[in-house]
């Protein structure tokens, strides 16, 4: 009911479940266990971000993107939402362009007590990131100097332009595999 209320006032709703199976079941049109028929009564669309079509290595990203755009309510397990948000925010994939305004956590006790070991760890190595050390150091130097140390739009623009010029002049070396990522992050 809560998801329906928020969706009816125009907010997108993500519902985090404790398992992939529950997300698929709850977003289905199964008359005994699914909620799709209920949501459809209110003119709302519902789907999930974790079934086989979403996990397909060739078409999964485009399928998930389509679902986020066409559905007001998305069911999924924590890791699947994390995946899509990280791919959108950090890797410019634009999978979930419409990030939900409302997040409902279903079965909190199961997720945070019984399954506390299900976490997404961001500490794995991304090989090329070690090459960004010089870039990060230069940004640190810029934001800690006496002139640009105060946060405002003018200083942010000056630092961004300076860093991009240093990259362009090869004063800071950046791996080709990260060029698009850096340009995207500079435009945030």
N, C-alpha and C positions, 0 to 999 in steps of 0.2 A: 504494500500500500504506500509506503514512504517513497519508493522509487517512482511510482505512478504520480504521486503528488508533485514531486520535483520535475519530472519529465513534462507534466501538463503545464507547468509555468515556463517551459522553454529551456530548462537546464538539462544538459547531458548527464547521465548517471552511470557510474561504473560500480558494479557489485562484485566485491572480492569474496570468493568462496574458498573453502578449505581444500578443494581438489578439482582437477580438470573434469572428472566425471560429473561432479555436481554442477559445474558451470554449464556443461553440455546439456545435462538433464533439465536444469531450471530454465534454460533458454530455448528449449524444444517446444514443439506443439503437441507433445504427448498429453492426452486429455487427463491422465491420472496424476502425472508428476510435473509436467512442464508448465511454464507460466506464459508462454507466447500467446496462447488464445486469450488469456486474461488481459494482457497488455494491448492486444489488437482490438479488444472491445472499446478501448479509449483512443484508438487511432495511433497507438505507439508501436514502434518497431523495436524488437529485442533480438540479440544474437550473442555469440561468445567470441573470444579471441584465442581459443585454444583447441579447436578440433583438428582433425586430420587435414582439412583444407587449409587451415591457418599454419599448420606445421610443415606444409609442403615446401621443400627447399627452393623450388623453381617459382612457384606462384603464391606462396604464403604471405609475403609482404604486401603484395597488391590486394590479396583477398582481405587481409586485416584492415588495410587502408579503406577499402570499400565498405567494410562493416562499420568502422568508426564513423564514416561519413553518413551512412544511410540509416543508422539505428540510434535512437535516443538512449537506449539502455544496453550496456555491454556487461556480460558476465565473464569472469575469468579468475584464475588463480593468481596470487601475488606476483610470482615470477614472470608471468605473461604480460602483466601490465608494466612491470619494471622493464622488460625487454623492449616493449614498444615505445615507452617514454624515452629510454636511453637511445634507441635507434633514431628517434625523432630529434631529440635535443642535441645529441653528441655526434651523430653520424649523418645528419642531414637527410634522413630517409623519408621524412614527412608521413609517417605511418598514421599517427594519431594527431592530425592537425587540430582536431576539436578535442582538446583534453577536457575531460568531464569537470563540471563545476561541483558535482556532488559525488562523494565516495561513500558507499555503504559496505561495511564489513560484516559478512554473514558468518555465523559460527565463530565468533571471536575466541571463545574458550578453546576450541580445537586448534585454531591457528597459532595462538600465542602461548598456549600451555602444552598441549599434546604434541604439536609439531614445531616446537621452537627451533629445531635443527634445520628447518627449511628456510635458508637465507640465500640471497644472491650476494656473492662476494665480488667486489669490484677490484680486488687486489691482484688479479691475474696480470701477467705481463703483456703489454702491447709493445711489441719489439721496437717500433719506430718512435714511441713516446720518449725513449731515453735521449733521442736526438733533439728534443725540444728544451733541454736543460738551458741552453744559451738564450733561447727565446724567453723562458720564464725568468731567468736572471735579469735580462734586460728590462722586462716589464716591472720586476721588483725594483730595480734601480730607478726607473721612471716615476713610479708611484710614490717613492720615498724621497724624492728630491724636494727642496724647499719651495719650488714654484708650483709644481703640479700635485703636491701631496693632498690638496683639498679636493674632495669629490664634487665635481660639477660637470655639466655636459661639455663645456669648453675644454676642460683638462682631459676628459676622456677622449674627445676627438683629437686633441693634440698628440696624446700618447699613441692612440691607434694609428694615426697618420705616420708618426715617427717610426713605429714598429714595422708597419707595412713598407715604408721606404727602405728601412734597413734590410728587410727580406728581399725586396726588389733589387737592391744593390749588392746582394750576396754578402752583406756584413754579418747577417745571421743566416746560417745554413739550415734549411728545412727540407726534410725528405719529400720527394714528389708525392708520395702516398698520403701525406698530410696537408698538402697545399689547399685543397678544397675545404677541409675541416677548419683550417686556420682562417681562411677568408670568410667562411660562414660565421665563425665565432667572433671575428672582428666586426661583423655587421650586426651582431645581436644588440 
